[in-house]
């Protein structure tokens, strides 16, 4: 959906008026105050400290945390173009109460206080950003760390913060050239190496940043470019399941992924007078990912060969060794590619109307597209040929496989439907588009005295359209797509035969994309209800108005500051979709939706006690809008002629097995998650804000949350198409699975954090320091009476982070370790949709060493060595929390980065 004419007209008219007013103000402006309002802000921001390094970044972050009226956490760049870690997500995941989930070896999704990315929002310079997955959660590896100057995570509500989430709001901030105050050029070059799967893959990173001021510091310019070429190797095991303790089947893969990303940021500021500033922000990111998967998928108990010939059990009844005959694996050579484009543009105008009144107008757009291809090709033994196999459980968390044949030999293999799946391959092409257009007006009135230091009013209008399409085809080796085709693998497509993982010894690989382009024919997968569910579009029009009073007063010798306010949010949401019967479209697309208004009160109080102590209290109502794919209007139903689930049949008043209507779909009438949140925090600052300690508790009481459930549904309005001859249910009431709003639930926890420079205890320890934090979170959400509680996606009960560092005389060293307990994580499920699975806890250790030349001809040059995932921590999950029955296992290896930074 493009920006509507009325919204665009308002935005352009406002911008034109602001420019004209600013130009006039340049002539008519009164004499400037000794310190302007913007200079006052600059005086308390991170950029005032021009020293570089680990300690500087920590001190800047502590300053930000202390000065904010809300409860926040912050990360600051060590220097221009240099965040503390190789990725933004790595840095954010070290903050108290936060952690990250790894995808393909990269931390990508941020979990705040036990919630997945669905419950938070991400802004860039205060503007909400689009997402390229199925949900609302931003993928943080889209944003180069070299281009981000600061990250602030809001944990409590603030009425002036537009688009805030339920778990928190992550604001990515780029540098402000006029506040920076000097010319600077920084160049960073790094090479990296990944050592997974016993091999080595090499990549590189490059970035350049430029800041300058012109025309007597009335014009500021900041430009940044960052390029990433980062190969990642990955070993993967996945279990189909277990039968009587025996592995039912599984998958073994070695995956090579190439990540190439180009990012650009530009900031142009114009301040013709002390009363007017305009700023244009531009961000662009292009991220191309290609993954080549090579491996084997095999049935054991759940297919040929069936029951094992022999087995050896452990004390828990799990077969840790077993042998099989009639082993017929499917060799998989897959090609997965995604091309992502993100663009963000914002134009801000700030005009001081008088000594007491300030007007701010902001116009922005954020857009993104993803083109993704998932290509599967199959090979195996010729018809009538089978093998023997033996499995052995590896205590690291996967099963090793020993076979009779040498699968590194291409002469024994054929391109064929080795698994009798009715296809020789499969291809899925997805496209995701997301656009947000916004215009915002803010008016502030300041006061010289009284309880309130200022009063803010504002309104924001945003329009969002997100869509996803799926085009899927069976692949055939014959033009008529008849079964039984066998084709020798052309030698020109061969790539490699080594396979170091899981004791397999060798596995022949070939270029799946080249084979697809030369050998395969497509057969469209039509009349498929699941594919219909993947094609959707959702529109949102959100109007937010707010009023907030900023508090600043004294009670005796104690200063109290904070804010109290309320947001009124009106949401119009809609989606168009079709209904299908067994995949066949029944009618023309229909549009459904909802219109609702929420009122979100908020309060932040900060009591400044003697000796640099702070007590903070936050309270407010929080919301998170439902997942975008949950709001789809698509619906599908079918007739299950042999429903054997006793609970399903009994819920419909029938005995199992029964003939019933069944269906599933989205729910465009969904309301958001809603919770009343309360936070209490104590903070103690010391050593001139170079260190702090804090302890806090938080509680969220849910009035409604969203869950996908199966409910009785009247299917009589969905007519059975003419010509259907199968058995029909006796009743039109069937079982329909859809997301709904449910009542009740709570989440609570506490956080402890400390940041200590050791020289505050003993002067000779100058340069040494540590940071540590721990958080505990628990939830209690029971969907229906008598059922077990559910777990929120992303919730780890225990999260901890520890960092020890040294920095002095040009030398720097830092070791960081983050740990999380078991959690419900998001993965790509069957068919390319998202799914949730339980994963075990993990601990990831990173190392950073550096040296900066402080004088001589190499002054301003610094050298850097980083090792990520130092202990090669795998990402793994199991069935029923039993480590001897692994579900998934991913091993990513270590990544080494060696580079240099030079600042002019």
URCOR-V587841 format. One record per backbone hydrogen bond with DSSP energy under -1.0 kcal/mol. NH is the residue of the N-H (numbers start at 0). CO is the residue of the C=O. E is the energy in kcal/mol with one decimal. If there is no record, write none. Layout:
NH CO E
NH CO E
//
This chain:
7 3 -2.7
8 4 -2.6
9 5 -2.2
10 6 -2.3
11 7 -2.7
12 8 -2.5
13 9 -2.4
14 10 -2.5
15 11 -2.6
16 12 -2.3
17 13 -2.4
18 14 -2.4
19 15 -2.4
20 16 -2.9
21 17 -2.7
22 18 -2.5
23 19 -2.3
24 20 -2.6
25 21 -1.4
27 23 -2.5
28 24 -1.8
39 35 -2.1
40 36 -1.9
41 37 -2.7
42 38 -2.1
43 40 -1.5
44 41 -1.0
47 44 -1.2
48 45 -1.5
52 77 -1.1
56 52 -2.1
57 53 -2.1
58 54 -2.5
59 55 -2.4
60 56 -2.1
61 57 -2.3
62 58 -2.3
63 59 -2.1
64 60 -2.4
65 61 -2.5
66 62 -2.3
67 63 -1.7
72 152 -1.7
74 150 -2.4
76 148 -2.0
77 81 -2.5
78 81 -1.0
81 78 -1.9
90 86 -1.5
91 87 -2.8
92 88 -2.5
93 90 -1.3
94 91 -2.0
97 94 -2.0
98 110 -2.0
100 108 -2.3
102 105 -3.1
105 102 -2.0
107 100 -2.4
108 100 -1.3
110 98 -3.0
111 114 -1.1
112 96 -2.9
114 111 -1.1
115 792 -1.2
118 115 -1.7
120 167 -1.3
122 169 -3.0
123 126 -2.6
124 171 -3.3
126 123 -1.1
128 121 -2.2
139 107 -2.2
141 138 -1.8
142 139 -1.7
146 143 -1.4
147 144 -1.1
148 172 -2.3
149 172 -1.8
150 74 -2.4
151 170 -2.2
152 72 -3.2
153 168 -2.9
154 70 -2.9
160 157 -2.3
165 118 -1.8
166 118 -2.3
168 153 -1.9
169 120 -2.7
170 151 -3.0
171 122 -3.2
172 149 -3.0
179 175 -2.2
180 176 -1.6
183 210 -2.3
185 208 -2.3
186 901 -2.8
187 206 -2.7
188 899 -2.5
189 204 -2.7
190 897 -2.9
191 202 -2.2
192 895 -2.2
193 200 -2.4
194 893 -1.9
198 195 -1.9
200 193 -1.9
202 191 -2.8
203 228 -2.4
204 189 -3.0
205 226 -2.4
206 187 -2.4
207 224 -2.3
208 185 -2.6
209 222 -3.0
210 183 -2.8
211 220 -2.3
213 218 -3.1
217 213 -1.5
218 213 -2.0
219 268 -2.3
220 211 -2.7
221 266 -2.4
222 209 -2.8
223 264 -2.3
224 207 -2.4
225 262 -2.3
226 205 -3.6
227 260 -2.8
228 203 -2.8
229 258 -2.9
231 256 -2.7
233 254 -2.1
234 890 -2.4
235 252 -2.7
236 888 -2.5
237 250 -2.0
238 886 -3.0
239 248 -2.8
242 245 -2.7
245 242 -1.8
247 240 -3.2
249 297 -2.6
250 237 -2.4
251 295 -2.7
252 235 -2.6
253 293 -2.4
254 233 -3.3
255 291 -2.2
256 231 -2.9
257 289 -3.1
259 287 -2.7
260 227 -2.3
261 285 -2.6
262 225 -3.0
263 283 -2.9
264 223 -2.3
265 281 -2.5
266 221 -2.7
267 279 -2.3
268 219 -2.9
269 277 -2.7
270 217 -3.7
276 349 -2.3
277 269 -2.5
278 347 -2.6
279 267 -2.7
280 345 -3.1
281 265 -2.6
282 343 -2.6
283 263 -2.6
284 341 -2.3
285 261 -2.8
286 339 -2.4
287 259 -3.4
288 337 -2.8
289 257 -2.1
290 335 -3.7
291 255 -2.9
292 333 -1.9
293 253 -1.7
294 331 -2.6
295 251 -2.6
296 329 -3.1
297 249 -2.8
299 247 -2.5
301 247 -2.3
305 299 -2.9
305 302 -2.1
308 322 -2.7
311 320 -2.8
313 317 -2.0
316 313 -1.7
318 244 -2.6
319 311 -2.0
319 317 -1.0
320 311 -1.3
321 390 -1.7
322 309 -1.9
323 388 -2.9
326 386 -3.3
329 296 -3.3
330 378 -3.2
331 294 -2.4
332 376 -1.7
333 292 -2.3
334 374 -1.9
335 290 -3.0
336 372 -2.5
337 288 -2.5
338 370 -2.4
339 286 -3.0
340 368 -2.3
341 284 -2.8
342 366 -2.7
343 282 -2.6
344 364 -2.7
345 280 -2.5
346 362 -3.0
347 278 -3.1
348 360 -2.6
349 276 -3.0
350 358 -3.2
351 274 -3.3
352 356 -1.2
353 356 -1.8
357 443 -2.1
358 350 -3.3
359 441 -2.9
360 348 -2.4
361 439 -2.6
362 346 -2.4
363 437 -2.5
364 344 -2.5
365 435 -2.6
366 342 -2.8
367 433 -2.2
368 340 -2.0
369 431 -2.5
370 338 -2.1
371 429 -2.6
372 336 -3.1
373 427 -2.7
374 334 -2.1
375 425 -3.3
377 423 -1.5
378 330 -1.7
379 413 -2.3
384 381 -1.8
386 326 -2.1
388 323 -2.1
389 401 -2.4
390 321 -2.6
391 399 -1.8
392 319 -2.9
393 397 -3.3
396 393 -2.6
397 393 -1.4
399 391 -3.4
400 501 -2.3
401 389 -2.7
403 387 -1.8
408 405 -1.6
411 408 -1.2
412 409 -1.3
413 379 -2.3
414 486 -3.7
417 415 -1.7
419 416 -1.5
423 474 -2.5
425 375 -1.8
426 472 -2.4
427 373 -2.3
428 470 -2.4
429 371 -2.9
430 468 -1.9
431 369 -2.5
432 466 -2.0
433 367 -2.3
434 464 -1.9
435 365 -3.1
436 462 -2.2
437 363 -2.7
438 460 -2.0
439 361 -2.9
440 458 -2.7
441 359 -2.7
442 456 -3.0
443 357 -2.6
444 454 -2.7
445 355 -2.6
446 452 -2.6
452 549 -2.8
453 549 -1.2
454 444 -2.6
455 547 -3.4
456 442 -2.8
457 545 -2.0
458 440 -2.3
459 543 -2.8
460 438 -2.6
461 541 -2.4
462 436 -2.4
463 539 -3.0
464 434 -1.9
465 537 -2.4
466 432 -2.5
467 535 -2.7
468 430 -2.2
470 428 -2.6
472 426 -2.4
473 522 -3.0
474 424 -2.4
475 520 -2.7
480 477 -1.4
486 414 -1.9
492 489 -1.7
493 490 -1.2
494 508 -2.6
503 500 -1.6
506 496 -2.8
507 406 -3.0
508 495 -2.7
510 492 -2.7
511 509 -1.0
514 510 -2.3
515 511 -2.6
516 512 -2.2
517 513 -1.2
518 514 -3.0
520 475 -2.9
522 473 -2.4
524 471 -2.2
525 523 -1.2
531 527 -1.8
532 528 -1.5
533 530 -1.0
534 531 -1.1
535 467 -2.2
537 465 -2.9
538 573 -2.9
539 463 -2.9
540 571 -2.4
541 461 -2.8
542 569 -2.5
543 459 -3.0
544 567 -2.5
545 457 -2.5
546 565 -1.7
547 455 -2.6
548 563 -3.2
549 453 -2.7
550 561 -2.3
551 450 -2.6
552 559 -2.9
554 557 -3.4
557 554 -1.7
559 552 -3.6
560 605 -2.2
561 550 -1.9
562 603 -2.2
563 548 -2.1
564 601 -2.4
565 546 -2.0
566 599 -1.8
567 544 -3.2
568 597 -3.1
569 542 -2.8
570 595 -3.1
571 540 -2.3
572 593 -2.7
573 538 -2.2
574 591 -2.5
576 589 -2.2
579 634 -1.6
580 583 -2.6
581 636 -2.6
583 580 -2.0
585 578 -3.0
589 576 -3.1
591 574 -2.5
593 572 -2.1
595 570 -2.0
597 568 -2.8
599 566 -3.1
601 564 -2.6
602 618 -2.6
603 562 -2.9
604 616 -2.8
605 560 -3.0
606 614 -3.0
607 558 -3.0
608 612 -2.3
612 608 -1.4
613 682 -3.1
614 606 -2.0
615 680 -3.1
616 604 -2.5
617 678 -2.5
618 602 -2.3
619 676 -1.9
620 600 -2.0
621 674 -3.4
623 672 -1.6
634 577 -2.0
635 663 -2.3
636 579 -2.6
637 661 -2.9
639 659 -2.8
642 657 -2.6
648 644 -2.1
649 645 -2.7
650 646 -2.2
652 649 -1.9
653 648 -3.0
657 642 -2.0
659 639 -2.1
661 637 -2.5
662 734 -1.9
663 635 -2.1
664 736 -1.7
665 633 -1.9
666 629 -3.1
669 666 -1.8
672 623 -2.6
673 703 -2.7
674 621 -2.4
675 700 -2.5
676 619 -3.3
677 698 -2.4
678 617 -3.0
679 696 -2.3
680 615 -2.7
681 694 -2.9
682 613 -3.0
683 692 -2.9
684 611 -2.8
685 690 -2.2
690 685 -1.6
691 754 -1.7
692 683 -2.1
693 752 -2.8
694 681 -2.2
695 750 -2.6
696 679 -2.6
697 748 -2.4
698 677 -2.1
699 746 -3.4
700 675 -2.6
701 744 -2.3
702 673 -1.9
703 673 -1.5
704 741 -2.1
706 739 -2.2
708 737 -2.2
710 735 -3.0
712 733 -2.2
714 731 -2.9
717 714 -1.8
723 720 -1.4
733 712 -3.0
734 660 -2.3
735 710 -2.9
736 662 -2.5
737 708 -2.4
739 706 -2.4
741 704 -2.9
745 779 -1.3
746 699 -2.3
747 777 -2.7
748 697 -2.1
749 775 -1.8
750 695 -2.8
751 773 -2.9
752 693 -2.3
753 771 -2.6
754 691 -2.9
755 769 -2.9
757 767 -2.2
759 756 -1.7
760 757 -1.9
761 757 -1.6
764 761 -2.3
765 762 -1.8
767 764 -2.3
768 804 -2.0
769 755 -2.2
770 802 -2.6
771 753 -2.6
772 800 -2.4
773 751 -2.5
774 798 -2.7
775 749 -2.4
776 796 -1.7
777 747 -2.7
779 745 -2.6
786 783 -2.3
789 780 -2.8
793 823 -2.5
794 791 -1.9
798 774 -2.1
799 818 -2.6
800 772 -2.3
801 816 -2.2
802 770 -3.1
803 814 -2.3
804 768 -2.6
805 812 -2.5
806 766 -1.4
807 810 -2.2
810 807 -2.0
811 849 -2.4
812 805 -2.7
813 847 -2.6
814 803 -2.4
815 845 -2.7
816 801 -2.6
817 843 -2.4
818 799 -3.0
819 841 -2.4
820 797 -2.0
822 838 -2.2
824 836 -3.0
826 834 -3.0
828 832 -3.9
831 828 -1.8
834 826 -2.7
836 824 -2.4
838 822 -3.3
839 875 -2.9
841 819 -1.8
843 817 -2.6
845 815 -2.7
846 866 -2.5
847 813 -2.7
848 864 -3.1
849 811 -2.7
850 862 -2.0
851 809 -2.4
852 860 -3.0
858 855 -1.7
859 852 -2.0
860 857 -2.1
861 900 -2.9
862 850 -3.1
863 898 -2.6
864 848 -3.0
865 896 -2.9
866 846 -2.6
867 894 -2.9
869 844 -3.3
871 868 -2.2
874 889 -2.6
876 887 -2.6
878 884 -2.6
881 878 -1.8
884 881 -1.9
886 876 -2.8
887 876 -1.5
888 236 -2.4
889 874 -2.4
890 234 -2.5
894 867 -1.9
895 192 -3.0
896 865 -3.1
897 190 -2.7
898 863 -2.6
899 188 -2.4
900 861 -2.8
901 186 -2.7
902 859 -1.6
903 184 -3.1
//
